[in-house]
Amino acid sequence: MIIHGFNKTTLLDYPGKLACSVFTGNCNFRCVFCQNASLVLEPENEPVISDREVLDIIEKRKNILQGVCISGGEPTLDPGLRDFIIKVREIGLPVKLDTNGYMPDVLEGLLRDGLLDMVAMDIKSDLEGYAEIAGLDHFDRERVQKSVDIIINSGVEYEFRTTVVKEYFTEKTAVGIGEWLNGAKALYLQAFRDSDDVMVQGLHGYDSEDLLRFRDILRRYIEKVEIRGTDAG
């Protein structure tokens, strides 16, 4: 697996666990608010860390770490993903996968073979607004729908996540996502924060009051809805 970033210790990326995070490059989306534009657009210009080096570090820290998070980019595009996960599990640590859900067959295979302990899938928008945010001329909503269904019925721990950007998210968007994911266990609203590596500059986040309003709308449909990236509850 081609690794472009490695965080040896995090309390944020794998809920409830002291974990490390591994970042792959490349993505099949071009999301306007992507925070890792360099990894998506020009992964060949990013540093590469050998997977053997990362696995050696994980092995040495296996008595400290409680899990490994694999993120990106989009990890399901990397042909070495399965082998890397198998090696992590041989070390004895659980694996969480972050994905955009656009490769449902890869996701299904990993879950079927018991290789994932948790999945976090980004929900970019309601289905009506998905193609615009994902930056795709030919968006196949069935691929995203299939991943949602696979995750909900997988039996493993999961969460859905939506980055809330003022230019693209309204009460109508919240209702649309709620109706789509009705009955799901968990959705986290992520407050948008601008940075130099955002795909499109000039976007804005909402204040806490608005985020709480969106949270309350979504709680009509989804069991657990919380906010990340702000002091709002």
Beta strands, then each sheet from edge to edge (+ up, - down):
strand 1: 3-10
strand 2: 19-24
strand 3: 67-71
strand 4: 95-99
strand 5: 118-122
strand 6: 157-164
strand 7: 186-191
strand 8: 224-228
sheet 1: 1+ 2- 3- 4- 5- 6- 7- 8-
end
